[in-house]
Amino acid sequence: MSLSEARFHDLVDAVQEEIEDVFDHSGLDVDLENSGGVLTVRFENGTQLIFSRQPALRQLWVAARSGGFHFDYDESASLWICDANDERLGELLARVTQEQGGEALEFEDL
């Protein structure tokens, strides 16, 4: 069963809020901007993480220094899963935050 558009937007809004909370409570010096449904995280070194929604595909796209990643929501696991390698969103975020921000953050439930 595919997600309704409303549920998709609710899920993306919720995950973006969780991501913002993790960064807000971390020691990292980052700038967060959420505009038009796109969340941008700017690190001190100038690199960025960009989270954008693709409603037609019901996907969350993440652009990082290491590349672009497309995530589908797995209802049974309540997780965003990368369509290329089955990596959980939280695992990707921990990895790229270490790569780009120099600190490993915990994105437990994502």
N, C-alpha and C positions, 0 to 999 in steps of 0.2 A: 504494500500500500504506500502510495507516495504522500508526502506531506502536503497539507493545504498551504496556500501562500501565507495565510495569516499565522498558522503554526510555525512555518519556516521563519517568518520575520520575528516572532516571539522568541524562538530558539536562538537566532543570531543576536538579538538584543540582549538576551540573558548571558550568552557566552561573552559578548563584548564587555558587559558590565563586570563579569567575573575577572576577565583579563585586566581591565582597568584597576579593579580592586587589588589584584596581586601586585601590579606595578606600583600603585599608590602606597602599599604597605611594605614595599621593598626599600632597600637602601640605595637603589639605582637612581641616578639623576636622568630622568627621561621626561620628554614632553609628550603629553597625550592630547590628541585632538580627535573628536568624534563629530563628523560633519556629513550630513546626507547619508547616514548609515555606513560610512566608511570610518574605521578606526585606524589612526596612524600613531605609531609609537616611534619617537625620534630619540635615538641614543646620543650620548655625549660626543661620540666619535663621528657623528653625522650620518650613520647608517639608520635605516628605517625598517620597521615591520608594518605592513599595511594589510588590514583585514577588510575585504569587501564582499558584499553579498551578490550572488548571481541568482535572482529569483526564478528565472525561466528554467534553470538547471537544478534549483533547490540545493545549491552548493555555496559553501563558504570558501573564498579564495584567500590565500595568504601569500604575500610577496615578501621575501626576505633576501638578504645578501646572497644566500646560497641557492636561491631559485624561487620558483613559483609552485605552490601546492594547492590542490583542490580537495576539499573535504565534503563528504556526504554524511548526513546524520543517520546513525544506526539507532533506530527506535528501541530495539531489544536490549542494546547495551547502554542506551542513553549517552552516547558519545559521538563526537565528530571524528570520522575515520578518513585518512587520506586515500583517494581512489587509486593511487599509483603503487603504494607499498604497505597499506593497512596500518600505518603509523597513527597513533592517537594524536589528536590536536595537542593535548597536554605534553606529550613526549616531544613533539616538534618544537613547541614553545620553549620548553626547558633547554633544548639543544641550541636553538638559534639565539636565545637570550644569553646563554654562555658564550656563543661565538661572537655576538655583536655587542653585548654589554659587559662581558667579562665576569658575570656572576650567574650561578645556577639558581634559578627560582623554581619553586614548587607550583606546578599547575595540576594539582592532584586529580580533580574530578572532570577534567576536560578531555 
